[in-house]
């Protein structure tokens, strides 16, 4: 009986912490359905690390750009590169997950199969890394944004917080830093080039695109055409055409 009395407060405390986290996370996701986030958890992590390592300011380049000012070609290029099933899945691409598992079982490298929804959840609310706690929280936040946000909103936030170069987050900052113009003026080949660096923007560079990056951009441009061009974005129930 005494042991039960000691355990009961602990269980009550754990239940309170879990309940508080669930409520707070839901409130944050609902808030960002309408309010534009000023940054992301990954940006904050980068800022703190750069600050304490003595790097030169600015530690982060970032500029929010509303959906209506992002060219359709840029949005389409990112979908073609990162997540072509984005309009139809519910946050998790089971087809790509199955392929990744089969490749690993066949002796290949275990590759990532994260969707744009998962990457948005991770970048906005969590931290970089591959630990199980972060992956579990990523599943939870992915479920929340897929529940409370539209597909258009998820893609809008992703385009504004994804890393496109060292210290550079979002298509707005990337366009100014590497193309010397606002993202609204980015078209065609440059849109594909932006998307081409997303797998590893610290290695794949926009300022000095390697032959590999240029080949990736060419493949992305081809896939944009195969998807039907910018008409594909109508599947998001958005405004681009």
Secondary structure, 3 states (H helix, E strand, C coil): CHHHHHHHHHHHHHHHHHHHHHHHHHHHHHHHHHCCCCCCHHHHHHHHHHHHCCCCCCCCEECCCCHHHCCHHHHHHHHHHHCCCCCCCCCCCHHHHHHHHHHHHCCCCCCCCCCHHHHHHHHHHCCCCCCHHHHHHHHHHHHHHHHHCCHHHHHHHHHHHCEEECCEECHHHHHHHHHCCCHHHCCHHHHHHHHHCHHHCCCCCCCCCCHHHHHHHHHHHHHHHHCCHHHHHHHHCCCCC
